[in-house]
Amino acid sequence: MTKHRAVARFDRTAACRRLRQLARKPYDLTARGALAAGRIGAMRSAAAGLDLLYATERLTDKVLAALQALADETRAVGQFARMMRGAKMNRIVGHKSENRSVLHTASRNVFPKLACRHDAKQADAVRNAKAQLRRLRRFLAELDGGALGHARGKRFTDLVQVGIGGSDLGPRALYLALPRHRLKGRRVHFLSNVDPDDAAQVLRGLHLATTLVVVVSKSGTTLETLTNESLVRRQFEKRGLAFEKQCIAVTAKGSPMDDPRKYLRVFHMYDYIGGRFSATSMVGGVALGFGLGYDTFIEILRGAREMDLNALEPDIRENLALLAALIGIWNRNFLG
């Protein structure tokens, strides 16, 4: 069993004491010249094509130094590196917990030029990710070629993703955020609410003979998802359509849904990818590949991988994710 090093308690660090002192008189953004050009230029960080401008936060160089000390004392970057190496991070000392690896980062670690020294213990997870991407590429090529479809050879025009929580939120957010990248003649819809009226609204106006359905559940037993799957299935069957020829499953290996007889295709998500972090796995891959194109999905993975590597930067001014998190801690925990 991996030995877990104790991490300094947040409220007992020297940095925390320093931040409490600094919070007594935070930077005054209303003062004359508070947002001078020099400050705006200095409080800017960039990575992976993104700029983070934080001059409008109530920060000073002293506060940033104390936030850096807080990250160092709690070994924030080291903990992230342990996670990327496959350490069991889903654990709570003294309480029952999943006690497993958290390797959503492996789902986008598929670019040889973006490899790093933390990758060795991800090898199996990376192989799984690459295998699923190859299957996705073949499947989307079949769709593009018109090899799959109903209604006298018409191609699929719509896709409905049925899921809840992390099986819905991430893919939905990415699809809604990227309208300029959507493929012409294809639309993606999301169904998570178990209210039948919501399903009716999603399905209204769709030509079901040219609609794919993606059902996403890691366990294959999620009640809300299976309820909505049954509801959608009935609508297909009312129109004389073979639902299993138009429905795709995304689930864990060995789950009740892992049955190719029931679905057009089955793609796998893995135990070490938590729902809320699953958008760069097949949970997002099928819907986003259909609606945005395989190449665009690969670029999403590339950007995610670049940000994973950026999150290993020890200097908080170079580490966008950590800097944003620490600013949130400063605002909430110290400024109230």
N, C-alpha and C positions, 0 to 999 in steps of 0.2 A: 504494500500500500504506500502511495506517495506521502512523504512527510510534508505537512503544511507548516510553513513558517508563519509565525504570528505577525499580524499587521498592526501597526500603531493605531490605537483608537483615535478617531477623528478629534474628539473633544479634549484629549489629553496631550495633544501635540503642542510644541512650542509655537509653531506657525499659527495654530488656532488662537492661542493667547495673544499673539501679535496682531492678528486680524481683528480681534475684539477691541483692542486699543485703537486701531486705525479707524474702525467703524464709528467711533465716537465723534469724529469730525471728517466725514467723507467729502470727496471732491464736490464743489458747488458748480453744477452745470449752468446755473442762472447768472453767475458772475460775468462781468464784462470781459470779453476776450477768452471765455472758458473754452470755446471751440475754435481756437486759432488754427490756421493752416498747418503749422508745425505739429500740433497735437494730432490732428487728423491724419497727417502723413505718417507719423511715428506709430500710431495705434492701428496698424493694418498688417494682417498676416495673409498668406496665400499658399494654397496647395491644390493640386489636381484640377487646376483651372477655376478654382473658387477663391474669392476674396472675402475675408472676414474683417469688417471695419467696426471697431469697438470704442472709438473716441467718445461716443455719446453715453458710455457707461460711466458710473461714478468711480473711476479708477485713477490711481496715480502709480508712478514707478515703484513706490514703496509697497502699495497693495499688490501689485503684480509680483514683486519679489517675495512677498509673504505667501501668495498663492503658489508660487513656484516651490517654496519651502514645504508647503502643505502637500503638494504632489510628491515631492521627494520623500518626505517623512512617512507617508502612507504607501509609498512604492507603487503609485498608480500605473506608471508605464511598465514596471516589472510584472505587475499582476496581469496586465493586458498581454504581455509577451508570454506569460505562463498559459493564459487561455489559448493563445494561438498555437502553442505547442501541444495542446490537448490535455492539460491538467484538468482535474475534476473540480470545476468551479461552482457547479450547481449544488452546493452543500451549505448547510447551516449547522454549526457546531451545537450539539445538544438537542437537535430537533430532527425529526424525520424529513428527509428531502431527497431529491432525485439523485444526488451524488454522482453526477456524470459530466463528461466533457461538454464544452459549449463551442462547437466548431463551425458556426455559420461562416466564419472567415475562409474556411477551406472550400466552400462552394464557389468562391471567386478566385481561388488561388490556382488558376489554370493558364497563367501566362509565364513562360520560361524567363522572359526578360524582367519580370517583376518578382522573382524569387528572392527569399531572404534566409538568413541563418536559422530562423525559427521554424522552418518548414519540414524538417526531417520527420518529426513524429506525426505530421499530418498526412503522410504518404497514402495510407489507405483511404482516408476521407477525400483526398484530391483525386485518387483513381476513381472513386465512386462518382465524384462531380463530373469528371471528364466523360465517363461512360454514359451518364444521363444526358449530357450535352450532345454526345454523338447520336443517341436515340432521338433526342428532340430535333436535331437537324434533319435526320432522315424523315421523321414524321412530317415536319413542316414542308420538306421538299415534296413529299407525296401530296400534301394539300395543294401546294403551288402548281403541281403538275396535273391536278384534277383527278388523281387516282382514287381519291376518297370523296364520296358524295352521294347524294340522292337526287330525286326530282330530275330524271333524265340527264344525268351528268353535270348538273349545275354545281358550281363550287360553293363551299361554305362561305357565308358572308358574315355570320355573327357567332359569338362565343359567349356563353353564360358561365361564369365561375361561381360555384356554390361552395361556400365555406363560411367560417365565423372566426372572429378574433384575428390572430396572425395569419390565418389562411385566407383572409379577405383584405385586411387593412393595407399591408405593404404593397401588394400588386395593384390594388385600387388606387392608392396614392400615386404610384409611379405612372399608371396609365392616364390618370386625370392630369398629371403634371406635364405630360409630354404630348400635347395634341398635335404639334407640328411634325412629329415623327410617326404619326399613325399611317398605316397603309391604306391606300385608297380602296374603297369597296369592302372594308372590314371594320367591324365594330365589336367592342368587348363590353359586357355588362356584368354586374356583380349582384349576387343574391345572398344575403346573410340573415335578414330578419325572418323570423318564423311566422310572421303575420301573413296569412294567405293573400291579403290584399297587396302586399309588397311583391310577392311572386307574380301576381296577376299584372301588376304595373310593369315589372321587368319584362315579362313575356309578351305583353301587348304590342302588337305591330310586328313581331318577329315572324318570319317564314320558317317554321320549325324544321322543314325538310332541308334547309341549308343552315341550320344552327347546330353548333357543337356545344356540349355541356361538359364542364370540368368540375368534378366533385373532389374536394380537398379535405382530407381528415387523416392525420398521422395515425391515430389509433384505429380508424375505420369504424368507430362506434360513437362518434359525436352526435348526440341526439338531434340538435338543431339542424345539422347538416344532412343527416339521413332523412329527417322529416321533409326538408326542402327537396332532397333528391326524389323522394317518393311523389311529392306533389308535381314536380316537373315531369317525372316519368309518366304520370297519368295523362298529362296534357299531350305528350308525344303519342301515347298509345291510343288516345281518342281520335287521333288523326291517322291511325294505321301505320305509324312509324316504329321501326325497331329501335328502341332506345339504346340498346347495347351497341348498336353500330354507330352511334353518334355521341356516346358518353365516354369520357376519359377519367381515369382515377389517378389521383396523386396521394399516395399513402405509404406507410412503413412496410417494409418486407414482412410477410407473414401475417399481416392484419386481415380481418374479414373482407376487406375491399381488395386485397391483393389476389385477384382472380381474373385472369384474362378472358375467361368465358363470359364474364358479365360486362366487360367493357371493351371499347374499341382499342384502347391502349391503357397500360398501367405504367406510370412513372413513380419512382421511389423518392421519398424524403427519408432522412435518417435520424436515428435516435438523438444524435448530438446536435441537431439543428432545432432550436426552440422556435415556437410559432411566431413570436413577435420579430424574430430575426430571419425569417424564412424567405423573404421576397426574392433573394438571389439564388434560391434553390429552384427545383421544379415547381414549387408552390407559385412562384411568379413566372417561371420560364415558359410554361405552356401558354398561358394567357397573353403574356407580353410578347412572346415569340410570334404568336398568331396576329396580334393587333399592331405591333410595332416592327416586326420582322426579326429574324434570328440575328442578323448582324447588329441591329440596334440593341438587342438584349445582351450580346457579347460586349458592346461598349459600356452598357450599364455595369456589367461585371468588372470591366477594366477600371472604371471610375471607382467602384467600391473597393477594389483591390488597392488602388493607389491611396485611398483614404485609410485603409487598414495599415498600410506601411507608414503613412504620415502619423498615425496614432502611436507609433513606436518612438517618435522623436522625444527626447528627454526635455528639451527646451519648450516650455509651454507656449512661447511666442511663435514657435514653428509648428506646433501640434494643434490644429484647428479644433478637433473634437474635444481634446482635454481643456483647451483654453475656454471654449464655449461652456463646458461643464463647470469649470471653476468660477467663471463669471456668474453662472447661475447660483452656485453655492454662496458666493459673496453677496449677491442680491438677497437671497432668501434667508440664509443662516445668520448673516451678520448685519445686513441693513433692514431685515424684517419685511 
